[in-house]
Amino acid sequence: MRRTSFFLPTLRENPAEAQIVSHRLMLRAGMVRQASAGIYSWLPLGYRVLQRIENIIREEQNAVGCLEMLMPTIQSADLWRESGRFDGYGREMLRIKDRHDRDLLYGPTNEEQITEIFRDAISSYRDLPRVLYQIQWKFRDEVRPRFGVMRGREFLMKDAYSFDLNYQSAKRSYNLMFMSYLRTFGRMGLKAIPMRADTGPIGGDLSHEFIILAETGESEVFYDKNFLTFETPFIGDLNETALEECFSKWTHPYAATKELHDPNKNEELGSNILSARGIEVGHIFYFGKKYSLAMGATVTGPEGNKVILEMGSYGIGVSRLVGAIIEASHDEFGIIWPDTIAPFSVGLINVAVSNNDCDRECENIYIKLRDAGIETLYDDRNERAGGKFAEMDLIGLPWQIIVGPKGLKDGKVELKRRCTGEHLELSIENALTRISST
């Protein structure tokens, strides 16, 4: 993509309304613009990151047998009355009426909707287990929306729902999603720590939040330092034993917590417990029969009897992740994107537009990168070099190739790695090889 053709309305100064790093940088980098309180338009650069995150989530969900679907954002209030949650959910739910005076709502979550779909379609235990998921916009009417996409009112979420015949099968579904989440966040360059959590208004008796560590995190958490050395699990044998072993490893002996245990009361904790700030990016729940019982979701069991379905739900804050990753990965100059979710892999900078040698070599490099499938933002604007360097650091692309007349006299370009700040003078071919090998 040529910079002269790309819509990238960057800002030089920090917006006054932005209180945290990710909000400031997303506005300055031209990723989002506020439409109204807690609601944002995603501009091309930000939308590319959102799509990268979506694709990783989608691939990891599909890899463990989940099936993608799409449910409406507007739901019938009758479904929520059936489950008993319509009146109790609170003012975060946006309640509306259509022209026929029917009660509707903008879905904050989808347990009722998916339960109705599954209840009306599946009648036999032979069709179990199943996990269905979607990536869809949701709305919760926060009293004080703030911190940009970290706590907005409209947000993009991956929500999955499992349906099982009994507790043993439901626990396997929970463990499978637990492992899938560790892999998902690992592919984004994140170390996500699972933390035992309250189930809140969704209900149930088994729940884990997934926390990524960031100095500017929203809450203080305590965790076993061994979590930092654990390897991301490999999807190989997905039998019940392997899944339980993965779950046990990451939740034993000391799952992360928001409450500090007293080391004097338990000597095993000792110096293993570390304190940090954390940001929640995912949440999984097992809630058993909470919705299936209320809404009559049953199947015929192997012995001909009616069996109430066991259920769980599993969420990832897709749009929230964009802000969380920036909070965890930035410096004084701007964003530092992990390779797997960067909007472009390479920023190509022509420091002397209209110089024949620079123009020619930049075109050659741009074509070679394109042909190699490496997405590149080519800054071909006739502007001062300092402004181009500052913008590339601000938007945080993993690699920068800087082409100038001085270097080209020796057949070299400058290659910069954004995450380390390392600068190398290399031949064009060596620079391209270095990028391709990462």
C-alpha positions in Angstrom: 0.0 0.0 0.0 1.4 3.4 -1.0 1.2 6.0 1.7 -0.1 8.6 -0.8 -3.1 6.3 -1.4 -3.7 5.3 2.2 -6.1 7.0 4.6 -4.0 7.6 7.7 -5.0 10.8 9.6 -2.3 10.9 12.3 -2.0 13.5 15.0 1.1 15.2 16.3 -0.2 16.0 19.7 -1.8 13.9 22.4 -5.6 14.4 22.4 -6.8 16.0 25.6 -9.6 13.5 26.1 -7.3 10.4 26.0 -6.3 9.3 29.6 -4.3 6.2 28.9 -1.5 5.3 26.6 -3.4 3.0 24.3 -6.2 5.6 23.7 -3.6 8.3 23.0 -1.7 6.2 20.6 -4.7 4.8 18.8 -6.0 8.3 18.1 -2.6 9.7 17.2 -1.8 6.7 14.9 -5.1 7.2 13.0 -6.5 3.9 14.1 -9.9 5.0 15.5 -12.0 8.1 15.8 -14.8 8.5 18.5 -18.3 8.6 17.1 -20.0 9.1 20.4 -19.2 8.3 24.1 -17.6 4.8 24.2 -18.3 4.2 20.5 -15.6 4.3 17.8 -15.1 4.2 14.1 -12.3 1.9 13.1 -10.1 3.5 10.4 -8.1 1.5 7.9 -5.0 1.0 10.0 -6.9 0.0 13.1 -9.3 -2.2 11.2 -6.3 -4.1 9.7 -5.1 -4.9 13.3 -8.6 -5.9 14.3 -8.8 -8.3 11.3 -5.4 -9.8 12.2 -6.6 -10.6 15.7 -9.9 -12.0 14.4 -8.0 -14.3 12.0 -5.8 -15.8 14.8 -8.8 -16.3 17.0 -10.7 -17.9 14.2 -7.9 -20.3 13.2 -7.4 -21.4 16.8 -11.1 -21.9 17.4 -11.4 -23.9 14.2 -8.3 -26.0 15.1 -10.1 -27.5 18.1 -13.3 -28.2 16.3 -15.4 -25.1 17.0 -17.9 -24.1 14.3 -18.4 -20.4 13.4 -21.8 -18.8 13.0 -23.2 -15.4 13.3 -26.1 -14.2 15.5 -27.9 -10.9 15.3 -26.9 -7.9 17.5 -30.6 -7.2 18.3 -32.3 -9.8 20.4 -35.9 -10.4 21.6 -36.5 -9.5 25.2 -38.8 -12.6 25.4 -35.7 -14.8 25.3 -34.2 -13.0 28.3 -37.4 -13.2 30.2 -37.4 -16.9 29.6 -34.0 -17.2 31.2 -34.9 -14.8 34.0 -32.2 -12.3 33.1 -34.1 -9.5 31.4 -35.0 -7.6 34.6 -32.0 -8.5 36.6 -29.2 -7.7 34.1 -29.1 -4.0 35.0 -28.9 -0.7 33.1 -25.9 -1.8 31.1 -28.4 -3.5 28.8 -29.7 -1.2 26.1 -33.5 -1.9 25.9 -35.4 -0.7 22.9 -38.8 -1.1 21.3 -39.7 -1.6 17.6 -42.6 0.0 15.7 -44.9 -2.7 16.9 -44.0 -1.9 20.6 -42.2 -5.2 21.0 -39.4 -5.2 23.6 -35.9 -5.8 22.1 -32.4 -5.3 23.3 -28.9 -4.8 21.9 -27.2 -7.9 22.9 -24.5 -7.6 25.6 -24.0 -11.4 25.4 -25.7 -14.4 23.6 -26.4 -17.2 26.0 -30.1 -17.0 25.5 -30.0 -16.7 21.7 -27.7 -19.6 21.2 -29.6 -21.8 23.7 -32.8 -21.2 21.7 -31.1 -22.0 18.5 -29.6 -25.3 19.8 -32.7 -26.3 21.7 -34.8 -26.0 18.6 -32.4 -27.8 16.3 -30.8 -30.7 18.3 -32.8 -33.5 19.9 -30.4 -36.4 20.3 -27.3 -37.1 22.4 -25.7 -38.4 19.2 -25.3 -34.7 18.0 -23.2 -33.9 21.1 -20.7 -32.4 22.0 -20.8 -29.2 20.0 -19.1 -25.8 20.3 -20.5 -22.9 18.3 -18.9 -19.4 18.1 -19.2 -16.1 16.5 -17.2 -12.8 16.2 -19.8 -10.1 16.6 -20.3 -6.5 17.9 -21.9 -6.1 21.3 -23.2 -3.2 23.4 -23.1 -2.5 27.1 -24.2 0.9 28.3 -21.3 1.7 30.6 -22.0 4.5 33.1 -18.6 6.1 32.4 -17.1 4.8 29.1 -13.4 5.7 29.2 -10.0 4.5 28.2 -10.8 4.3 24.5 -11.5 0.8 23.3 -10.5 -0.7 26.7 -13.8 0.2 28.2 -16.2 1.3 25.5 -19.9 0.7 25.1 -19.7 -1.0 21.7 -17.1 -3.7 21.4 -16.2 -6.6 19.2 -16.1 -10.0 20.9 -15.6 -13.6 20.1 -18.1 -15.6 22.1 -18.3 -19.4 22.0 -20.8 -21.8 23.6 -20.4 -25.5 24.4 -23.2 -28.1 24.6 -22.5 -31.4 26.3 -24.4 -34.4 27.6 -22.8 -34.6 31.1 -20.3 -32.9 33.4 -17.3 -35.0 32.3 -17.8 -34.0 28.7 -18.5 -30.4 29.6 -15.3 -30.2 31.6 -13.4 -31.5 28.6 -14.9 -28.7 26.5 -13.8 -26.2 29.2 -10.3 -27.6 29.2 -10.2 -27.6 25.4 -11.1 -23.9 25.3 -8.6 -23.2 28.2 -5.8 -24.7 26.1 -7.0 -22.9 22.9 -6.9 -19.5 24.7 -3.3 -20.1 25.8 -2.4 -20.8 22.2 -4.4 -17.9 20.8 -2.7 -15.3 23.0 0.7 -16.9 22.5 0.3 -16.5 18.7 -0.2 -12.7 19.4 3.1 -12.5 21.2 1.4 -12.3 24.6 1.9 -14.2 27.8 -1.6 -14.7 29.1 -2.0 -15.8 32.7 -5.2 -17.6 33.7 -6.8 -16.4 36.9 -9.7 -18.0 38.8 -12.6 -15.6 38.6 -16.1 -14.8 39.7 -18.8 -15.8 37.2 -20.8 -12.5 37.6 -24.2 -12.1 35.8 -23.5 -15.0 33.4 -23.6 -17.5 36.2 -22.0 -20.8 36.9 -19.4 -22.2 39.3 -16.2 -22.5 37.2 -14.6 -19.5 35.5 -11.1 -18.2 34.5 -10.0 -14.8 33.3 -7.0 -14.5 31.0 -4.8 -11.7 32.1 -1.9 -10.1 30.1 0.7 -8.1 32.1 1.2 -4.4 31.4 2.6 -1.7 33.6 -0.5 0.4 33.0 -2.9 -2.5 33.6 -6.3 -1.9 35.1 -5.9 -4.0 38.2 -3.2 -5.5 40.4 -2.7 -9.3 40.2 -0.6 -11.8 42.0 0.7 -14.9 40.3 3.2 -17.7 40.5 6.4 -16.7 38.6 6.5 -20.2 37.0 3.8 -19.0 34.7 6.3 -16.9 32.9 8.4 -19.9 31.8 5.6 -22.2 30.7 5.5 -23.0 27.0 2.4 -22.4 24.9 0.7 -25.8 24.7 0.9 -27.8 21.4 -2.3 -29.0 19.8 -1.5 -32.7 19.3 -3.3 -35.3 21.3 -6.6 -33.8 22.5 -7.7 -36.6 24.7 -9.2 -36.0 28.1 -6.0 -36.8 30.0 -3.8 -34.4 27.9 -6.3 -31.6 28.3 -6.6 -32.1 32.1 -2.8 -32.1 32.4 -2.6 -28.8 30.5 -5.3 -27.3 32.8 -3.7 -28.6 35.9 -0.3 -27.2 34.9 -1.6 -23.7 34.4 -3.9 -23.6 37.4 -1.7 -25.5 40.0 -0.3 -24.9 42.5 -1.2 -21.2 42.6 -3.5 -19.7 40.0 -3.3 -16.0 39.6 -5.4 -14.0 42.0 -6.4 -10.4 42.7 -6.0 -11.1 46.4 -2.6 -11.7 47.9 -2.2 -14.9 49.9 -0.4 -14.6 53.2 2.9 -16.4 52.8 3.1 -16.8 56.6 0.0 -19.1 56.4 1.3 -21.1 53.4 5.0 -21.7 53.2 4.8 -23.1 49.7 4.0 -19.6 48.3 7.1 -17.9 49.5 9.1 -15.9 46.9 7.3 -17.5 44.0 4.5 -15.0 44.2 5.0 -11.9 42.0 2.9 -8.8 41.8 2.0 -6.9 38.6 -0.6 -4.9 36.8 -2.9 -6.9 34.5 -5.5 -6.5 31.8 -8.3 -9.0 31.2 -8.5 -10.1 27.6 -10.6 -13.3 27.8 -13.0 -15.0 30.1 -14.4 -18.6 30.1 -17.3 -20.0 32.1 -18.8 -23.4 32.8 -22.3 -22.8 34.1 -23.9 -26.3 33.6 -27.7 -26.2 33.4 -28.3 -22.6 34.2 -29.8 -21.7 30.8 -30.7 -25.1 29.5 -32.9 -25.8 32.5 -34.6 -22.4 32.4 -35.2 -22.6 28.6 -36.0 -26.3 28.3 -32.9 -27.3 26.3 -32.8 -31.1 26.4 -31.8 -34.0 24.3 -32.8 -37.7 24.3 -30.1 -39.6 26.1 -28.6 -43.0 25.3 -31.3 -44.7 27.4 -34.2 -42.8 25.9 -34.6 -40.4 28.8 -34.6 -36.6 28.5 -31.2 -35.0 29.5 -30.8 -31.3 30.3 -27.8 -30.0 28.4 -24.6 -28.9 30.1 -23.3 -25.6 28.8 -20.3 -23.2 28.9 -19.4 -19.9 27.3 -16.1 -18.5 26.3 -15.3 -14.9 25.4 -12.4 -12.9 24.0 -12.5 -9.2 23.8 -11.3 -8.7 20.2 -11.4 -4.9 20.1 -10.2 -4.7 23.7 -7.2 -6.7 22.8 -6.0 -4.0 20.4 -5.8 -1.5 23.3 -4.4 -4.1 25.7 -1.6 -5.1 23.4 -0.6 -1.4 22.9 -0.6 -1.0 26.7 1.8 -3.9 27.0 3.9 -3.0 24.0 4.9 0.6 23.4 7.6 3.1 24.0 8.0 6.9 24.1 7.8 7.1 20.3 4.7 5.0 19.7 3.3 1.5 19.3 5.4 -1.6 18.9 3.3 -4.3 17.2 4.0 -8.0 17.5 4.8 -9.4 14.1 1.6 -11.5 13.9 -0.9 -8.7 14.3 0.9 -5.7 12.8 -1.2 -3.9 10.2 1.7 -4.1 7.8 5.0 -6.0 8.3 7.2 -3.4 6.7 7.4 0.3 6.5 9.4 1.3 3.4 10.6 4.9 3.6 11.9 6.9 0.6 13.9 9.7 2.2 14.5 11.5 -1.1 11.4 11.3 -3.3 12.2 12.6 -6.9 15.7 11.3 -6.6 15.9 8.8 -9.5 18.0 6.2 -7.8 15.8 6.3 -4.6 12.6 6.2 -6.6 13.8 3.3 -8.7 15.1 1.2 -5.8 12.1 1.8 -3.6 9.8 0.6 -6.5 12.0 -2.5 -6.9 11.9 -3.2 -3.2 8.1 -2.6 -3.0 7.5 -5.0 -5.8 9.7 -7.7 -4.4 8.0 -7.5 -1.0 4.6 -7.6 -2.6 5.5 -10.6 -4.7 6.8 -12.3 -1.6 3.5 -11.8 0.2 4.9 -9.3 2.7 2.5 -6.5 3.3 4.2 -3.2 3.1 3.3 0.5 3.7 5.5 2.4 1.2 5.9 6.1 2.3 6.2 7.7 -1.1 5.1 11.2 0.0 7.3 14.1 -0.9 7.7 15.2 2.7 10.7 15.7 5.1 12.4 12.5 6.2 12.1 13.4 10.0 8.3 13.4 9.7 8.3 10.0 7.9 10.6 8.5 10.6 8.4 9.8 13.4 5.2 8.5 11.8 6.7 5.0 11.2 7.7 4.8 14.8 4.3 6.0 15.9 2.4 3.3 14.0 4.8 0.7 15.1 5.4 -1.6 12.1 7.8 -4.4 12.9 10.4 -3.5 10.2 11.5 -0.3 8.5 13.5 -0.2 5.3 15.0 3.3 4.9 16.3 4.1 1.4 18.5 7.2 0.8 20.9 8.4 -1.8 23.9 8.1 0.5 23.4 4.5 1.3 22.5 3.5 -2.3 25.9 4.8 -3.5 27.3 1.8 -1.6 24.5 -0.5 -2.6 22.9 -0.5 0.9 19.7 0.4 2.7 19.1 0.8 6.4 17.0 -1.8 8.1 15.4 -1.1 11.5 13.7 -3.5 13.8 11.1 -1.6 15.7 10.9 -3.8 18.8 14.6 -3.6 19.6 15.6 -0.3 17.9 18.4 -2.1 16.1 19.7 -0.5 12.9 21.7 -2.3 10.3 23.2 -1.3 7.0 22.6 -4.1 4.5 22.4 -4.8 0.8 18.9 -4.8 -0.5 18.9 -8.6 -0.9 20.2 -9.2 2.6 17.6 -6.8 4.1 14.8 -8.7 2.3 16.2 -12.0 3.4 16.4 -10.8 7.0 12.7 -9.8 6.9 11.6 -13.0 5.2 13.3 -15.2 7.8 11.3 -13.8 10.8 
